[in-house]
């Protein structure tokens, strides 16, 4: 998983801000931005919220990354990840059908496993 410091640096650079400029916007010393980006220091919840606001992103993104990034870490099967990403683009009613199919398949596998034991 990509650390907060790297996401913070990337978001800051995407906005074209220096560490000093971001620090002024947030109300902290510029060296603290460097600590977050390079030393692995973790901001308080209040500072994290201010950083997210200044960078026009969410605190959740800065801490955890994107949903896609988290999914790619959690799923080792890249074909399955690709399929889930395609399903995510479907309308809600179609997504519900896919979820019901998956639930039914998993239930069937669970039943087979119980009777096989």
MIDOSE-1310 file (N, C-alpha, C; in nm, 2 decimals, decimal comma, always signed):
residues 117
xxxx	+0,08/-0,12/+0,00/+0,00/+0,00/+0,00/+0,09/+0,12/+0,00; +0,05/+0,22/-0,07/+0,12/+0,35/-0,08/+0,11/+0,43/+0,05; +0,22/+0,47/+0,11/+0,21/+0,54/+0,24/+0,15/+0,68/+0,22; +0,09/+0,73/+0,33/+0,03/+0,86/+0,33/+0,12/+0,97/+0,28
xxxx	+0,25/+0,96/+0,31/+0,35/+1,06/+0,27/+0,36/+1,07/+0,12; +0,36/+0,96/+0,05/+0,36/+0,96/-0,10/+0,24/+1,02/-0,16; +0,12/+0,98/-0,10/-0,01/+1,03/-0,15/-0,01/+1,18/-0,13; +0,03/+1,23/-0,01/+0,03/+1,37/+0,02/+0,12/+1,45/-0,07
xxxx	+0,24/+1,40/-0,10/+0,33/+1,46/-0,19/+0,27/+1,47/-0,33; +0,22/+1,36/-0,38/+0,16/+1,36/-0,51/+0,04/+1,46/-0,52; -0,04/+1,46/-0,42/-0,16/+1,55/-0,43/-0,11/+1,70/-0,42; -0,01/+1,73/-0,34/+0,05/+1,86/-0,33/+0,11/+1,90/-0,46
xxxx	+0,18/+1,81/-0,53/+0,25/+1,85/-0,65/+0,14/+1,86/-0,76; +0,04/+1,78/-0,76/-0,07/+1,80/-0,86/-0,14/+1,93/-0,85; -0,14/+1,99/-0,73/-0,20/+2,12/-0,71/-0,09/+2,23/-0,74; +0,03/+2,20/-0,76/+0,14/+2,29/-0,79/+0,18/+2,37/-0,67
xxxx	+0,17/+2,31/-0,55/+0,20/+2,38/-0,43/+0,34/+2,33/-0,38; +0,41/+2,42/-0,32/+0,53/+2,39/-0,24/+0,49/+2,34/-0,10; +0,59/+2,28/-0,03/+0,56/+2,25/+0,11/+0,53/+2,37/+0,19; +0,60/+2,48/+0,16/+0,57/+2,60/+0,24/+0,43/+2,66/+0,21
xxxx	+0,39/+2,65/+0,08/+0,26/+2,70/+0,05/+0,15/+2,62/+0,12; +0,16/+2,49/+0,11/+0,07/+2,40/+0,17/+0,06/+2,42/+0,32; +0,18/+2,43/+0,38/+0,19/+2,45/+0,53/+0,11/+2,58/+0,57; +0,13/+2,69/+0,49/+0,06/+2,82/+0,52/-0,09/+2,80/+0,51
xxxx	-0,13/+2,73/+0,41/-0,28/+2,71/+0,40/-0,34/+2,63/+0,51; -0,26/+2,54/+0,57/-0,30/+2,45/+0,68/-0,28/+2,51/+0,81; -0,18/+2,60/+0,82/-0,15/+2,67/+0,95/-0,05/+2,59/+1,03; +0,05/+2,52/+0,96/+0,15/+2,45/+1,03/+0,29/+2,50/+0,97
xxxx	+0,40/+2,45/+1,04/+0,53/+2,49/+0,99/+0,56/+2,40/+0,87; +0,63/+2,45/+0,77/+0,66/+2,38/+0,65/+0,74/+2,25/+0,67; +0,82/+2,25/+0,78/+0,90/+2,13/+0,81/+0,81/+2,01/+0,84; +0,70/+2,04/+0,90/+0,60/+1,93/+0,93/+0,55/+1,86/+0,81
xxxx	+0,53/+1,94/+0,70/+0,49/+1,88/+0,57/+0,60/+1,78/+0,53; +0,72/+1,82/+0,54/+0,84/+1,73/+0,51/+0,84/+1,61/+0,59; +0,81/+1,62/+0,72/+0,80/+1,50/+0,81/+0,69/+1,41/+0,76; +0,58/+1,46/+0,72/+0,47/+1,38/+0,68/+0,51/+1,30/+0,55
xxxx	+0,57/+1,38/+0,46/+0,60/+1,32/+0,33/+0,72/+1,23/+0,33; +0,82/+1,26/+0,41/+0,95/+1,18/+0,41/+0,98/+1,10/+0,52; +0,93/+1,13/+0,64/+0,97/+1,06/+0,76/+0,86/+0,96/+0,82; +0,74/+0,96/+0,75/+0,64/+0,87/+0,80/+0,56/+0,93/+0,91
xxxx	+0,58/+1,05/+0,95/+0,50/+1,11/+1,06/+0,35/+1,12/+1,02; +0,26/+1,10/+1,12/+0,12/+1,10/+1,09/+0,06/+1,23/+1,14; -0,02/+1,30/+1,06/-0,09/+1,42/+1,11/-0,20/+1,39/+1,21; -0,24/+1,48/+1,29/-0,35/+1,46/+1,38/-0,48/+1,47/+1,29
xxxx	-0,59/+1,43/+1,34/-0,71/+1,42/+1,26/-0,75/+1,56/+1,21; -0,73/+1,66/+1,30/-0,76/+1,80/+1,26/-0,67/+1,85/+1,14; -0,54/+1,82/+1,15/-0,45/+1,86/+1,05/-0,47/+1,78/+0,92; -0,50/+1,65/+0,93/-0,54/+1,57/+0,82/-0,66/+1,63/+0,74
xxxx	-0,76/+1,67/+0,81/-0,88/+1,73/+0,75/-0,84/+1,86/+0,68; -0,75/+1,94/+0,74/-0,71/+2,07/+0,68/-0,63/+2,04/+0,55; -0,54/+1,94/+0,56/-0,46/+1,90/+0,44/-0,55/+1,86/+0,33; -0,65/+1,77/+0,36/-0,74/+1,72/+0,26/-0,82/+1,83/+0,20
xxxx	-0,86/+1,93/+0,28/-0,94/+2,04/+0,23/-0,85/+2,13/+0,14; -0,73/+2,16/+0,18/-0,64/+2,24/+0,10/-0,61/+2,17/-0,03; -0,60/+2,04/-0,03/-0,56/+1,97/-0,16/-0,69/+1,92/-0,24; -0,80/+1,96/-0,19/-0,93/+1,93/-0,25/-0,94/+1,77/-0,28
xxxx	-0,92/+1,70/-0,17/-0,93/+1,56/-0,17/-1,00/+1,52/-0,04; -1,00/+1,39/+0,00/-1,06/+1,35/+0,12/-0,95/+1,30/+0,22; -0,98/+1,30/+0,35/-0,89/+1,25/+0,45/-0,87/+1,10/+0,42; -0,98/+1,03/+0,39/-0,98/+0,89/+0,36/-0,88/+0,86/+0,25
xxxx	-0,88/+0,94/+0,14/-0,79/+0,91/+0,03/-0,65/+0,93/+0,08; -0,62/+1,03/+0,16/-0,48/+1,06/+0,20/-0,43/+0,94/+0,29; -0,52/+0,89/+0,38/-0,48/+0,78/+0,47/-0,48/+0,65/+0,40; -0,58/+0,62/+0,32/-0,60/+0,48/+0,27/-0,58/+0,46/+0,12
xxxx	-0,58/+0,57/+0,05/-0,57/+0,56/-0,10/-0,71/+0,54/-0,16; -0,71/+0,52/-0,29/-0,83/+0,50/-0,36/-0,89/+0,36/-0,34; -1,02/+0,35/-0,37/-1,08/+0,22/-0,35/-1,02/+0,12/-0,45; -0,98/+0,17/-0,57/-0,92/+0,09/-0,67/-0,78/+0,04/-0,62
xxxx	-0,71/+0,13/-0,56/-0,58/+0,09/-0,51/-0,59/-0,01/-0,40; -0,69/+0,00/-0,31/-0,71/-0,09/-0,20/-0,75/-0,23/-0,26; -0,84/-0,23/-0,36/-0,89/-0,35/-0,42/-0,77/-0,42/-0,49; -0,69/-0,35/-0,56/-0,58/-0,42/-0,63/-0,48/-0,48/-0,53
xxxx	-0,47/-0,43/-0,41/-0,38/-0,49/-0,31/-0,45/-0,61/-0,25; -0,58/-0,60/-0,23/-0,66/-0,71/-0,16/-0,68/-0,83/-0,25; -0,69/-0,80/-0,38/-0,72/-0,91/-0,48/-0,59/-0,95/-0,55; -0,55/-1,07/-0,54/-0,43/-1,11/-0,61/-0,46/-1,16/-0,76
xxxx	-0,59/-1,20/-0,78/-0,63/-1,24/-0,91/-0,66/-1,12/-1,00; -0,57/-1,08/-1,08/-0,59/-0,96/-1,16/-0,71/-0,97/-1,26; -0,74/-1,09/-1,31/-0,86/-1,10/-1,40/-0,98/-1,07/-1,32; -0,99/-1,12/-1,20/-1,11/-1,10/-1,11/-1,12/-0,95/-1,08
xxxx	-1,01/-0,89/-1,05/-1,01/-0,74/-1,02/-1,06/-0,67/-1,14; -1,01/-0,70/-1,26/-1,06/-0,64/-1,39/-1,21/-0,66/-1,41; -1,26/-0,78/-1,37/-1,40/-0,80/-1,39/-1,48/-0,72/-1,29; -1,44/-0,71/-1,17/-1,51/-0,63/-1,07/-1,51/-0,48/-1,11
xxxx	-1,40/-0,43/-1,17/-1,39/-0,29/-1,21/-1,49/-0,27/-1,32; -1,51/-0,37/-1,41/-1,61/-0,36/-1,52/-1,75/-0,36/-1,46; -1,78/-0,45/-1,36/-1,91/-0,45/-1,29/-1,94/-0,32/-1,23; -1,84/-0,26/-1,17/-1,86/-0,13/-1,10/-1,92/-0,02/-1,19
xxxx	-1,89/-0,03/-1,32/-1,94/+0,06/-1,42/-2,08/+0,04/-1,46; -2,14/-0,07/-1,42/-2,28/-0,11/-1,46/-2,38/-0,02/-1,39; -2,50/-0,01/-1,44/-2,61/+0,06/-1,37/-2,64/-0,03/-1,24; -2,70/+0,04/-1,14/-2,73/-0,02/-1,02/-2,81/-0,15/-1,03
xxxx	-2,91/-0,16/-1,12/-2,99/-0,28/-1,13/-2,91/-0,40/-1,18; -2,81/-0,37/-1,27/-2,73/-0,48/-1,32/-2,63/-0,52/-1,22; -2,57/-0,43/-1,14/-2,48/-0,46/-1,03/-2,55/-0,56/-0,93; -2,68/-0,53/-0,90/-2,75/-0,61/-0,81/-2,77/-0,75/-0,86
xxxx	-2,79/-0,77/-0,99/-2,80/-0,90/-1,05/-2,66/-0,98/-1,03; -2,55/-0,91/-1,05/-2,42/-0,97/-1,04/-2,40/-1,01/-0,89; -2,44/-0,93/-0,80/-2,42/-0,96/-0,66/-2,51/-1,08/-0,62; -2,63/-1,09/-0,67/-2,72/-1,20/-0,64/-2,66/-1,33/-0,70
xxxx	-2,60/-1,32/-0,82/-2,54/-1,44/-0,88/-2,42/-1,49/-0,80; -2,34/-1,40/-0,75/-2,22/-1,43/-0,67/-2,27/-1,49/-0,54; -2,37/-1,43/-0,47/-2,42/-1,48/-0,35/-2,47/-1,63/-0,37; -2,55/-1,65/-0,47/-2,60/-1,78/-0,50/-2,49/-1,88/-0,52
xxxx	-2,39/-1,85/-0,60/-2,28/-1,94/-0,63/-2,20/-1,97/-0,50; -2,18/-1,87/-0,41/-2,11/-1,89/-0,29/-2,19/-1,98/-0,19; -2,32/-1,96/-0,19/-2,41/-2,05/-0,11/-2,40/-2,19/-0,16; -2,40/-2,21/-0,29/-2,39/-2,34/-0,35/-2,26/-2,41/-0,30
xxxx	-2,15/-2,33/-0,31/-2,02/-2,39/-0,28/-2,02/-2,42/-0,13; -2,08/-2,34/-0,05/-2,08/-2,37/+0,10/-2,16/-2,49/+0,13; -2,27/-2,51/+0,06/-2,36/-2,63/+0,08/-2,28/-2,75/+0,04; -2,22/-2,75/-0,08/-2,14/-2,86/-0,13/-2,03/-2,90/-0,03
xxxx	-1,96/-2,80/+0,02/-1,85/-2,82/+0,11/-1,90/-2,89/+0,24; -2,02/-2,85/+0,29/-2,07/-2,91/+0,41/-2,11/-3,05/+0,39; -2,17/-3,09/+0,28/-2,21/-3,22/+0,25/-2,09/-3,31/+0,21; -1,98/-3,25/+0,16/-1,86/-3,33/+0,13/-1,78/-3,37/+0,25
x	-1,80/-3,30/+0,36/-1,73/-3,33/+0,48/-1,78/-3,45/+0,56
